[in-house]
Amino acid sequence: MTTVQAIVPAYNEASRIATVLRVLKSALAQRVIDDVVVVDDGSRDDTVQVAEREGVRVIRLTPNRGKGGAMRFAVEQSVADIVLFIDADLKTLTVDHVRSLVEPVRSGEWDMVAGLRDYGEPRNTLQLSLPIITGERAVRRQFLLRVPDSLWSGYKIETAINDVVYRTGGRAGTVLLHGLTFDDQVAKKGVNAGAVQLAKMYAQVLNGTAEVRQSMESQAQLSTAPPSVTAECTTLGCVTDTVAGSLIKAAVPVIEERGLVRVAGQAIGEQLAERWRMPVMLASIGMLFIGVGAAAWGVSKVIEARRTR
């Protein structure tokens, strides 16, 4: 019988993780999945205690290894046929979401299903042109065991999983998880720190894509281009360059909408935010290429100067 284990990597998610675990326990009761484990990555809050109160198994890691390291440890400990990764910060996860990820893999239709969060149009469609870095995915464990050790880090891991599945002949699909929302970095960490973290994420995706390409090009057995771009590309370098180019084009509106313009609007009002729309867009692009910290610091100083006038 094919078994499915849900793995929830968590770091300082005490205020959010119970919601996710209750849905996974319902999925367990309905036999959509067979096991649930939380991998606590050195949390400094009560994440472990909250998870234990929900009655699920908890693996405690110290010191902090990063999300990729926590995922890797759990995969190495797992004996399940299929691993279901679920982030701990989801607000509206349902059993139907879980089922839509798991069933196509359990049935043999796909070897991996990645779940796309619901941002509304046109961003839902835009997601398909970007690297699929979602934290919600069901994957046959045999593919995860082929991911090079060096790539279990940051946002490289999602890109690496994608490439391993594609280039070892796996069948991969995506599903839109209708209504699925989460707390973004601004909601979690506040205005300035959240904007910095969002920009760091985009930079890591770009750097990670390049590193994955270098690692995969050294493995002769991983030579087939992903079906989504085979019409235009015949090499792995072309594939990842195409994806990186799409990400750069998409980064400005994403950061503009969910990061700095929204931050400015909250801090000094919508009218002033609109006046600073173009400078903020330029700052967003700069953050991708010339340093996240300096750009974020500059934005915060502009906001402070406006407040004191």
C-alpha positions as CSV (number, residue, x, y, z in Angstrom):
1,M,0.0,0.0,0.0
2,T,1.3,3.5,-0.9
3,T,1.9,5.6,2.2
4,V,1.9,9.4,2.5
5,Q,3.7,11.3,5.2
6,A,3.0,15.1,5.7
7,I,6.1,17.0,6.8
8,V,5.7,20.5,8.3
9,P,8.9,22.4,8.6
10,A,8.5,25.1,11.2
11,Y,10.5,28.0,12.7
12,N,8.8,30.3,15.2
13,E,5.3,29.5,14.0
14,A,3.6,29.1,17.4
15,S,0.7,31.5,16.5
16,R,0.0,29.8,13.2
17,I,0.9,26.1,13.2
18,A,-2.1,24.8,15.1
19,T,-4.5,25.8,12.2
20,V,-2.4,23.8,9.8
21,L,-2.1,20.8,12.0
22,R,-5.8,20.5,12.7
23,V,-6.5,20.3,9.0
24,L,-3.8,17.7,8.6
25,K,-5.2,15.6,11.4
26,S,-8.6,15.7,9.6
27,A,-6.9,14.5,6.5
28,L,-5.3,11.8,8.6
29,A,-8.7,10.8,9.9
30,Q,-10.1,10.6,6.4
31,R,-7.1,8.5,5.3
32,V,-6.0,11.1,2.8
33,I,-2.5,10.9,4.4
34,D,-1.0,8.3,6.8
35,D,1.3,10.3,9.1
36,V,2.1,13.9,10.2
37,V,5.4,15.1,11.5
38,V,6.5,18.6,12.5
39,V,10.2,19.4,12.1
40,D,10.9,22.3,14.4
41,D,14.0,24.1,13.2
42,G,15.3,25.5,16.5
43,S,12.3,27.7,17.2
44,R,12.7,30.3,20.0
45,D,8.9,30.5,20.7
46,D,6.4,27.8,21.7
47,T,6.1,26.1,18.3
48,V,7.1,22.7,19.8
49,Q,4.7,22.9,22.7
50,V,1.8,24.0,20.4
51,A,2.5,21.1,18.0
52,E,2.7,18.6,20.8
53,R,-0.6,19.8,22.2
54,E,-2.1,19.0,18.8
55,G,-0.9,15.4,19.3
56,V,1.4,15.1,16.3
57,R,5.0,13.8,16.3
58,V,7.7,16.5,16.6
59,I,11.3,16.4,15.5
60,R,13.4,19.0,17.3
61,L,16.5,20.3,15.6
62,T,19.1,22.5,17.2
63,P,20.8,24.7,16.2
64,N,18.7,26.1,13.4
65,R,19.5,24.5,10.0
66,G,17.3,26.5,7.7
67,K,14.1,25.3,6.0
68,G,16.0,23.1,3.5
69,G,18.1,21.5,6.2
70,A,15.0,20.7,8.2
71,M,13.2,19.2,5.2
72,R,16.2,17.1,4.3
73,F,16.5,15.7,7.8
74,A,12.8,14.7,7.8
75,V,13.1,13.1,4.4
76,E,16.0,11.0,5.5
77,Q,14.0,9.8,8.5
78,S,10.9,9.0,6.5
79,V,9.9,5.6,5.2
80,A,6.8,6.8,3.3
81,D,6.4,6.3,-0.4
82,I,5.2,9.9,-0.9
83,V,6.2,13.0,1.0
84,L,3.8,15.9,1.4
85,F,5.4,19.2,2.3
86,I,3.1,21.7,3.9
87,D,4.2,25.2,5.2
88,A,3.3,26.1,8.8
89,D,2.0,29.6,8.1
90,L,-1.1,28.7,6.0
91,K,-4.3,30.4,7.1
92,T,-7.0,28.7,5.0
93,L,-5.7,25.2,4.3
94,T,-8.4,22.6,3.8
95,V,-8.6,18.8,3.5
96,D,-9.6,19.3,-0.1
97,H,-6.3,21.2,-0.7
98,V,-4.4,18.3,0.8
99,R,-6.4,15.7,-1.3
100,S,-5.8,17.6,-4.5
101,L,-2.0,17.4,-3.9
102,V,-1.9,13.8,-2.8
103,E,-4.3,11.9,-4.9
104,P,-2.7,12.4,-8.4
105,V,0.6,11.1,-7.0
106,R,-0.9,8.2,-5.1
107,S,-2.9,7.2,-8.1
108,G,0.3,7.2,-10.3
109,E,-0.9,10.0,-12.6
110,W,2.0,12.2,-11.4
111,D,5.3,11.8,-9.5
112,M,5.1,15.3,-8.1
113,V,2.2,17.8,-7.7
114,A,3.0,21.4,-6.7
115,G,0.3,23.5,-5.2
116,L,0.0,27.1,-6.3
117,R,-1.4,29.6,-3.8
118,D,-4.4,31.6,-4.8
119,Y,-3.4,35.3,-5.5
120,G,-6.2,36.0,-7.9
121,E,-5.8,36.9,-11.5
122,P,-3.6,37.8,-13.3
123,R,-1.0,36.6,-10.8
124,N,-2.3,33.0,-10.7
125,T,-1.5,32.7,-14.4
126,L,1.8,34.5,-13.9
127,Q,2.9,31.9,-11.5
128,L,3.2,29.3,-14.3
129,S,5.9,31.4,-16.0
130,L,8.0,31.5,-12.8
131,P,10.1,28.9,-10.9
132,I,7.7,26.8,-8.9
133,I,9.0,27.5,-5.4
134,T,5.8,26.7,-3.5
135,G,6.1,25.0,-0.1
136,E,3.0,22.9,-0.8
137,R,3.9,19.8,-2.8
138,A,3.5,16.0,-2.8
139,V,6.6,14.1,-4.2
140,R,7.6,10.5,-4.4
141,R,10.4,10.1,-1.9
142,Q,12.6,8.4,-4.4
143,F,13.1,11.7,-6.3
144,L,13.9,13.6,-3.1
145,L,16.7,11.2,-2.3
146,R,18.4,12.1,-5.5
147,V,18.6,15.8,-4.7
148,P,22.3,16.8,-4.1
149,D,23.1,17.5,-0.5
150,S,24.4,21.0,-1.3
151,L,21.0,22.1,-2.7
152,W,19.0,21.5,0.5
153,S,19.2,25.1,1.4
154,G,17.0,28.2,1.2
155,Y,14.9,28.6,-2.0
156,K,17.3,26.4,-3.9
157,I,15.6,23.3,-2.6
158,E,12.3,23.8,-4.4
159,T,14.1,24.6,-7.7
160,A,16.3,21.5,-7.2
161,I,13.3,19.2,-6.6
162,N,11.7,20.5,-9.8
163,D,14.8,19.8,-11.8
164,V,15.4,16.3,-10.3
165,V,11.9,15.3,-11.1
166,Y,12.0,16.6,-14.6
167,R,15.4,15.4,-15.5
168,T,15.0,11.9,-14.2
169,G,11.9,11.2,-16.2
170,G,9.4,12.1,-13.5
171,R,5.9,13.4,-14.3
172,A,5.1,16.7,-12.6
173,G,2.0,18.8,-12.5
174,T,0.6,21.8,-10.7
175,V,-2.8,22.5,-9.1
176,L,-4.3,25.8,-8.0
177,L,-5.2,25.6,-4.4
178,H,-8.3,27.8,-4.5
179,G,-8.7,30.1,-1.5
180,L,-5.4,29.2,0.0
181,T,-3.9,32.2,1.8
182,F,-0.9,32.7,4.2
183,D,0.8,35.4,6.2
184,D,3.5,37.1,4.1
185,Q,6.8,38.4,5.4
186,V,5.4,41.9,6.0
187,A,2.6,40.5,8.1
188,K,5.0,38.3,10.1
189,K,8.0,40.6,10.6
190,G,6.6,44.1,10.2
191,V,7.1,46.8,7.5
192,N,10.9,47.1,7.2
193,A,12.0,43.6,8.0
194,G,9.3,42.1,5.9
195,A,10.3,44.1,2.8
196,V,13.9,43.1,3.3
197,Q,12.9,39.4,3.6
198,L,10.8,39.6,0.4
199,A,13.7,41.0,-1.6
200,K,16.1,38.5,-0.1
201,M,13.7,35.7,-1.3
202,Y,13.8,37.0,-4.9
203,A,17.6,37.3,-4.8
204,Q,17.9,33.7,-3.4
205,V,15.6,32.3,-6.2
206,L,17.9,33.9,-8.9
207,N,21.1,32.7,-7.2
208,G,19.6,29.3,-6.4
209,T,18.5,28.8,-10.0
210,A,22.0,29.4,-11.2
211,E,23.5,27.0,-8.6
212,V,21.0,24.3,-9.4
213,R,22.0,24.6,-13.1
214,Q,25.7,24.2,-12.3
215,S,25.0,21.2,-10.1
216,M,22.6,19.5,-12.5
217,E,24.9,20.1,-15.5
218,S,27.5,18.0,-13.8
219,Q,25.2,15.0,-13.7
220,A,25.0,13.4,-17.2
221,Q,21.8,11.5,-16.4
222,L,19.9,14.7,-15.8
223,S,19.9,16.1,-19.3
224,T,16.3,16.3,-20.5
225,A,14.7,19.8,-20.6
226,P,11.4,20.4,-18.8
227,P,8.4,19.9,-21.1
228,S,7.2,23.4,-20.5
229,V,10.1,25.0,-22.4
230,T,11.3,22.3,-24.7
231,A,9.9,24.1,-27.8
232,E,12.4,27.0,-27.2
233,C,15.3,25.4,-25.3
234,T,17.4,22.4,-25.8
235,T,19.9,22.8,-22.9
236,L,19.6,23.2,-19.2
237,G,21.3,26.6,-19.3
238,C,18.7,27.9,-21.7
239,V,15.9,26.5,-19.5
240,T,17.1,28.2,-16.3
241,D,18.1,31.4,-18.1
242,T,14.6,31.6,-19.5
243,V,13.1,31.1,-16.1
244,A,15.4,33.7,-14.5
245,G,14.4,36.2,-17.2
246,S,10.7,35.6,-16.4
247,L,11.4,36.1,-12.7
248,I,13.2,39.4,-13.3
249,K,10.3,40.7,-15.4
250,A,7.8,39.7,-12.7
251,A,9.7,40.8,-9.7
252,V,8.9,44.5,-9.9
253,P,5.1,44.3,-9.9
254,V,5.2,41.6,-7.2
255,I,7.4,43.6,-4.9
256,E,5.5,46.8,-5.8
257,E,2.1,45.2,-5.0
258,R,3.1,43.2,-1.9
259,G,6.1,45.0,-0.6
260,L,7.3,48.6,-0.7
261,V,4.4,50.5,-2.2
262,R,2.0,48.7,0.2
263,V,4.4,49.5,3.1
264,A,4.5,53.2,2.1
265,G,0.7,53.3,1.9
266,Q,0.4,51.9,5.4
267,A,3.0,54.2,6.8
268,I,2.2,57.6,5.2
269,G,-1.1,57.2,3.4
270,E,-2.2,56.2,-0.1
271,Q,-1.8,59.6,-1.6
272,L,1.9,59.9,-0.7
273,A,2.5,56.3,-1.6
274,E,1.2,57.1,-5.2
275,R,3.5,60.1,-5.4
276,W,6.5,57.9,-4.5
277,R,5.4,55.0,-6.8
278,M,8.2,55.3,-9.3
279,P,11.1,55.8,-6.9
280,V,9.9,52.8,-4.9
281,M,9.7,50.7,-8.1
282,L,13.3,51.7,-8.9
283,A,14.4,50.9,-5.4
284,S,12.7,47.5,-5.7
285,I,14.7,46.7,-8.8
286,G,17.9,47.9,-7.1
287,M,17.3,45.6,-4.2
288,L,17.4,42.6,-6.5
289,F,20.9,43.4,-7.8
290,I,22.8,45.8,-5.6
291,G,22.0,44.8,-2.1
292,V,18.9,44.2,-0.1
293,G,19.8,45.8,3.1
294,A,21.0,49.1,1.8
295,A,17.9,49.7,-0.3
296,A,15.5,48.8,2.5
297,W,17.4,51.1,4.9
298,G,17.0,53.9,2.4
299,V,13.3,53.4,2.1
300,S,12.8,53.4,5.9
301,K,14.8,56.7,6.1
302,V,12.6,58.3,3.5
303,I,9.5,57.3,5.4
304,E,11.0,58.6,8.7
305,A,11.9,62.0,7.1
306,R,8.3,62.4,5.8
307,R,6.9,61.7,9.2
308,T,9.0,64.3,10.9
309,R,8.2,67.2,8.5
